[in-house]
Amino acid sequence: MDPQCITRGESAILTNFKQKAKQLKSNLIVLYLSYSDPRVKWYAKLFVLCVVAYAFSPIDLIPDFIPILGYVDDLILVPLGIYLALKMIPREVIEGNRARAQELQSRPKNWFTAALFILIWVLAGVWISMYVYKNWVLR
C-alpha cells in the first residue's frame, strides 16, 4: 500500500471531521441566537436551552472514560439534539440567525483579552498554590 494514499485518506477524513465540527459549532450558535427570538414557541425554546446547555456542559450523560459508550453522547446525542431543535424552529428564524452566526464567527478574535484572562487565572493559581504551601505544607 502506498503511504501517500493512506495519508491522503486520513487527511480527507480529518478535513471532513473539521468541517462537520465547524458546522456543528455554527448550528449551536444559531440555536443560541434563536432562543431569544419571540417567533420561537416556548417548547422549542425549552428544548433549545437543554441542547445548548448540554452541548456546552462539561458533565456528560455517559462519562467519556467508559470505552466506546463514553463518546456516544458527543457523537450521536448532541448532533441529534441539534437536528431536532433546528426542526422545531421556523425557517425564517434559522436563516436570519445563520447570517448573524456567520458574522459572529468571522469577527476577529480578541487575543489580548484572552491572554489577559489566562494570565489572571495563572496568577490566581500561583497565588493559591503559594498560600497553600506556606500555610499547610510548611506547618
N, C-alpha and C positions, 0 to 999 in steps of 0.2 A: 504494500500500500504506500502511496506517495504521501510523505509527511506534510507537504504543502496542501494537499487535498484535505487532510484532517484539519489543518489549521484554518483553511478557508471555511470548512463546515462549522467548526467551533466559532469562528468569527461571525458567521451568518447567524448562528443561534444566539450568540451574545448580543449582536446588534438587534435582533428581533426581540429579545428579552428586554433590552434597554428601551426600545420603542414602546413596548407594552407597559413597562413601568412608568414611563413618562405620560402615556395616555391615562393610566390609572390615577396618577397624581393630578392630572388636569381634570379628570372627572370628579375627584374628591373636592377640588376647588370649586367646580361648578355646583356640586351638591351643597357645599358650604354657603356659597352665594345665593343659591336657590332657597335656602332655609328661611331667609328673611323676606322673601317675596310674598306679598299678600295674595297673589293668584294661586299659590300652592295650598292645597287642602291641609287641614290640621293633622290628619292621619299620615299623610305623606311627610309632613314636617317632622312628626314624631319618629317615623321610620328613618328619615334622612339623618336626624340627630343621633339615633342609635348607630347607624352605619358609620358616620363620620367619627363619632366618639370611639367606636370600637377600632376603626382603622388607625386612629392616632394614639390609641391607648397602649401602654407598654404591657398591659395584662392581657393574656390570650385565653380563649376558652379552653384550648388544649395547649399545655406548655410545650415550648419548642424543643425541650430536651428529650421528649418522647420520640423515639425513632419513627420516621415516616409520618405518623399521625400528627406530630407536632407542627408540621407546616401545612396541614390540611386547611386550617382556618385562613392562613395567609394566601394560599394558592387557590382556594375554592370559595370559602365563605365570604371573604371581603369582596372579591370581584362579583360574586353572585348578588351580594347585598347592594353593591353599586349599580349593577344592571337593573335590579328590581326597583331601586329608588329612582333611577332615571326614567323608568317606565311609568312611575306614579306622577311625575311632574309634567305639566303641559309643555309641549314642544317649543312654544314661543319663549317660555321662561328659560329653558335649556339653551336655546340658540343665543339669547341675549347674554346669558351668563357665561357661555363658552367664549364669547368675544371678550368679556371682562376678564375671564381667567387667562386667556392668551396675553392680554395686556399686562396683567399682573406678573405672569411668568417671564415676559420679555423685558420687564424693567430691570435696570442694572442692580446688582446686589450691593448692599452697603457693607462692604467687608470691614470698614473701620469700626462700625457698630458691633459687628460680630466679634471682631478681635477684642474690643473693649469688654464685652460680656465674658468672653473666655478668660481674659486677664483677671477680671473681678472674681470669677469662680476659682481660678488657680490661686490667687492671693488669699481668698477666704479659706481654701483647703489648706494652704501652708500655715495660715494663722491658727486654724483649729488644730492642726497636727502639732504645732509647737506648743499650744496651750495644753493639749492632752499629754504630750511628752513631759512637759515641765511639772504638771500638777498630779499626774497619776503614775507615770513610769519612773520618775526620779525619786519618788517617795519611798 
